[in-house]
C-alpha cells in the first residue's frame, strides 16, 4: 500500500489500508502503541478489516478480533504453465464489477468489493450471459503479484475452470517478469493440494486476523 497500490490506499505514516470500495486489508509498519492506534483509527464503525503477517498479530485498540486463523503463503516454483484452452477466458474490468462481486459473495474466495478489480488484472469465463468463474491479481509487493479471487459458480464446479484460470493468471504474471504467490487457509488442504499440483509451494505460515469496530 506504499508501492504499486499507493493510489488505492488510505492513511499516512506507519499505517495504511485499502479504500473500502477496493478491499478491506489493513497494514502497519511496527507494533508500537502509536502505530497500532493509527491503524485502528482507519477502521470505521461497523466495519471489518483483515490483517496478515508472519509474526503474531497484536490487538488493536478499540477493535474486536472476531477471527484469528492460521494460513499459508505459497510461492510459484514451476515453469511457464501450459497455455491450455483459453477460448472462453476473457479479461474483466469496470463493466463487470457488479457480477464479479456477486460471484465472490456467492463463493467466498476472500475479501472482495465493487472495485477489487482495480488491484490487478482479472479474467473470467462467461456462459449463457453470466459470469461463472474468475481469478485475478491482488496484492503487489515489489517483484511479486498475488493470485487471488479464484472461484467457480456451484453449477460449473468439477469442470477444471479453476485450474485453467489459475494457470492463465500465473502465466500473465510470469510474462510480466514477476513472481506469482498466493494465500490459503492452513486447514484448506484441498486447495493447497491443488495449488501444489499447479506448481506452487508453501513458503511460510502466516497469521490472519479480522478486526471489527462496533457500530456507533
C-alpha positions in Angstrom: 0.0 0.0 0.0 3.1 2.2 -0.2 4.2 0.9 -3.6 2.3 -0.1 -6.7 -1.0 0.2 -4.8 -0.4 3.5 -3.1 -3.1 5.2 -5.2 -5.7 2.7 -3.8 -4.8 3.2 -0.2 -5.8 5.5 2.7 -3.7 6.6 5.6 -0.3 8.1 6.1 2.8 7.4 8.1 3.2 3.9 9.6 -0.4 2.6 8.9 -2.3 2.2 5.7 -5.4 0.4 4.4 -7.1 0.0 1.1 -10.1 2.2 0.4 -13.3 0.4 1.4 -14.6 0.0 -2.2 -11.2 -1.6 -3.1 -10.8 -4.1 -0.3 -10.6 -4.5 3.5 -6.9 -5.1 4.2 -5.1 -3.1 6.9 -1.4 -2.9 7.5 1.1 -1.3 9.7 4.9 -0.9 9.9 5.6 -1.9 13.6 3.8 -2.9 16.8 4.4 0.3 18.8 1.3 1.7 20.6 1.3 4.8 18.4 1.3 2.8 15.2 -1.4 0.3 16.4 -3.5 3.3 17.3 -3.0 4.9 13.9 -4.0 1.6 12.3 -7.2 1.2 14.4 -8.2 4.8 13.6 -8.6 3.8 9.9 -11.5 1.5 10.7 -15.0 2.9 10.5 -17.8 2.0 12.9 -19.4 -1.3 11.9 -16.6 -2.2 9.5 -14.4 -5.3 9.4 -10.8 -5.3 8.2 -8.3 -8.1 7.5 -4.6 -8.1 8.7 -2.0 -10.7 8.0 1.7 -11.2 8.9 4.1 -13.9 9.9 4.5 -12.7 13.4 1.7 -12.9 16.0 -0.9 -10.1 15.3 -1.4 -7.8 18.3 -4.7 -6.5 19.5 -5.7 -3.1 18.0 -7.1 -0.5 20.4 -10.9 -0.1 20.2 -11.4 -3.0 17.9 -12.5 -6.6 18.5 -10.6 -9.5 16.9 -13.6 -11.6 15.6 -11.3 -14.1 13.7 -7.8 -15.3 14.3 -6.8 -18.1 12.0 -3.6 -19.5 10.6 -2.9 -19.5 6.9 0.0 -20.3 4.5 1.7 -18.3 1.8 2.6 -20.2 -1.3 5.2 -19.1 -3.9 5.2 -20.3 -7.5 8.1 -22.6 -8.2 7.3 -24.1 -11.6 7.9 -23.3 -15.2 5.6 -21.5 -17.5 2.2 -23.1 -17.2 0.6 -24.7 -20.3 -1.5 -22.2 -22.3 -4.4 -24.7 -22.5 -7.7 -23.7 -23.9 -8.2 -20.0 -23.4 -11.1 -19.7 -25.8 -13.6 -19.0 -23.0 -11.4 -16.8 -21.0 -11.8 -13.0 -21.2 -10.3 -10.1 -19.2 -12.7 -8.4 -16.8 -12.9 -4.8 -15.7 -15.1 -1.9 -14.7 -18.1 -3.1 -16.8 -18.1 -6.4 -14.9 -17.7 -5.1 -11.3 -21.2 -6.0 -10.2 -21.2 -9.5 -11.4 -17.7 -10.1 -10.1 -18.9 -9.0 -6.7 -22.0 -11.3 -6.9 -19.9 -14.3 -7.8 -17.4 -13.6 -5.0 -20.3 -13.1 -2.5 -21.7 -16.5 -3.6 -18.5 -18.4 -3.4 -16.5 -16.5 -0.8 -12.9 -16.7 -2.2 -11.8 -14.0 0.3 -12.4 -10.3 0.8 -13.9 -8.7 -2.4 -15.6 -5.4 -3.1 -17.1 -3.5 -6.0 -13.7 -2.2 -7.2 -11.4 -5.0 -6.2 -10.8 -5.4 -9.9 -8.6 -2.3 -9.7 -6.0 -4.2 -7.8 -4.8 -6.1 -10.9 -5.8 -8.0 -14.0 -8.8 -10.3 -13.6 -10.0 -12.9 -16.0 -13.3 -14.8 -16.2 -15.4 -17.4 -18.0 -18.9 -16.4 -19.1 -21.6 -18.9 -20.2 -25.1 -18.1 -21.3 -24.5 -14.4 -20.5 -23.4 -14.9 -16.9 -20.0 -15.0 -15.2 -19.4 -18.5 -13.9 -15.7 -18.4 -12.9 -12.9 -15.9 -12.3 -9.4 -15.4 -11.0 -7.2 -12.4 -10.8 -4.4 -10.4 -9.2 -4.5 -8.8 -5.8 -1.5 -7.7 -3.6 1.5 -6.4 -5.5 4.7 -6.1 -3.4 7.9 -5.4 -5.4 8.6 -8.2 -7.9 5.6 -10.3 -6.9 1.9 -10.4 -7.7 -0.7 -12.3 -5.7 -3.1 -14.7 -7.4 -6.5 -14.3 -5.8 -10.2 -14.4 -6.2 -10.2 -17.9 -7.7 -13.8 -19.0 -7.7 -16.4 -21.0 -9.7 -20.1 -20.9 -9.6 -21.5 -24.1 -8.0 -23.3 -25.0 -11.2 -20.0 -25.3 -13.0 -17.7 -26.9 -10.5 -15.8 -30.1 -11.5 -15.1 -28.8 -15.0 -11.5 -27.6 -14.4 -12.3 -23.9 -14.7 -10.3 -23.0 -11.5 -7.2 -24.8 -12.9 -7.5 -23.1 -16.3 -7.9 -19.7 -14.8 -5.1 -20.2 -12.2 -2.7 -21.2 -15.0 -3.9 -18.3 -17.1 -3.3 -15.7 -14.3 0.0 -17.4 -13.4 1.2 -17.1 -17.0 0.1 -13.4 -17.1 2.2 -12.6 -14.0 5.3 -14.6 -15.2 5.1 -12.9 -18.7 5.3 -9.6 -16.9 8.5 -10.6 -15.3 7.2 -11.0 -11.8 6.7 -14.0 -9.4 3.2 -15.3 -8.5 2.2 -16.1 -5.0 -1.0 -16.8 -3.1 -2.5 -17.4 0.3 -4.7 -20.2 1.6 -6.1 -21.2 5.0 -3.8 -23.7 6.6 -6.6 -26.2 7.1 -7.8 -25.9 3.5 -5.8 -29.0 2.4 -7.8 -29.5 -0.8 -6.9 -26.0 -2.1 -3.3 -26.4 -1.0 -3.0 -29.7 -2.8 -4.5 -28.2 -6.0 -2.0 -25.3 -6.0 0.9 -27.7 -5.3 -0.1 -29.7 -8.4 -0.1 -26.4 -10.3 3.5 -25.5 -9.2 3.0 -23.6 -6.0 5.0 -24.4 -2.9 4.4 -23.4 0.7 6.8 -20.6 1.7 5.7 -19.9 5.2 2.8 -19.9 7.6 1.0 -16.6 8.2 -1.3 -15.3 10.9 -4.6 -13.7 9.8 -6.9 -11.6 12.0 -10.2 -10.0 11.2 -10.9 -6.9 13.3 -14.2 -5.1 13.8 -15.2 -1.8 15.2 -18.6 -1.7 16.9 -21.3 0.4 15.3 -21.5 3.8 16.8 
